Amino acid sequence: MDAISVIRTKRDRGELTPEQIDWVIDAYTRGEVADEQMSALAMAILLNGMNRTEIARWTAAMIASGERMDFAALSRPTTDKHSTGGVGDKITLPLAPLVAACGAAVPQLSGRGLGHTGGTLDKLESIPGWRAHLSNEEMLHVLDTTGAVICAAGDGLAPADKKLYALRDVTGTVEAIPLIASSIMSKKIAEGTGALVLDVKVGSGAFMKTIEDARELASTMVALGTDSGVRTVALLTDMATPLGLTAGNALEVRESVEVLAGGGPKDVVDLTLALAREMLDAAGLKDADPEKALADGSAMDVWRRMISAQGGDVDAPLPVAREQHVVMAPSTGVLTRLDAYDIGVAAWRLGAGRARKEDPVQAGAGVELHAKPGDTVTAGQPLLTLHTDTPEKFDYALGALPDAYDIAQAGTAFTATPVVRERIA
Ligand code: URA
């Protein structure tokens, strides 16, 4: 077997054999296949695709590159959620403790933000003392004692994906559906969850800009999960506009705590409940009542125990950015569009996100929205507040916003896109 013949097969639109796939993933993980060869193969896959048989084998080879976790010793059924990433997507924060409060165990291995999309670990790290990195034993202990754990994946889980994802990130090959599906599912299957709900985002702020691409990604991942014995469903959810009223790390933690306290923006509450119902159904807990667990404070109790178990001080004030800049509505009327991608880029430029994996993020930076599509806005009233510790970034962030919103004449009819657009099982 050699890398060049594998690359040529895909370059010429051929089907990779199981032997070619097993070899190339293993040899790349061991360093025998060079980065430039894997880049060429990833680009050939982006351009020419892979069929479902190839994707399943590719995923299995990535799982086999590392360890598999085992939650069989837990007394509760395990259920997990994965979001393909968006702007203001803080749903994991209220969702994991909520589902745990309803009787499931939620092992939530999460990631960091890159580019305009936020990352759950960056958000939680704005809580003083909270630790993302746990050993496998610590992870199991937090999961067993509190019902939920949100932490970074250990180095032993699908190491081939870690290496390949970093390479895709710098070679313009992230957006290939076969590579996204196998990357996400290799980690989730290796993690050992019994049930999985995929939140596949669609719209300007998501990887998948069209509903057709989102359907293709979702059905590929549902098939991979189901064939591996993980009860898997996907919701296609709107990411044309940011979720909730905040995009940024500490800002989103604050909003998540509002949801756990029984308040919070309607779209965040609705999506949290929709995903909780799916996760509980998939775990066989059909009688659980997540709405009640939000209202009676039991989800908040799990949140407090889960954060404390990872060193976080739940009662400490959250960081606040040193400087604010308010963007006023330029006219009076109905806000008909507020673009998720533009808001995500502005939050990122303010310091909430990173350009390279090793960059630090500002805990307090981000964008606060004062209106959502469908709301009436008034000329001269606040539309957005930008937060940063580095005020020299305001102009750079404002540069992302000239086409971020549309305001139509007062009285213009507006039809909202539902948060959950489709379900694929
Ligand atoms: N998230 C992942 O884990 N992998 C991808 O390829 C894209 C998003």
Boltz pocket constraint, residues with backbone or C-beta under 6 A from the ligand:
constraints:
  - pocket:
      binder: B
      contacts: [[A, 83], [A, 84], [A, 165], [A, 174], [A, 179], [A, 180], [A, 181], [A, 183], [A, 184]]
      max_distance: 6.0
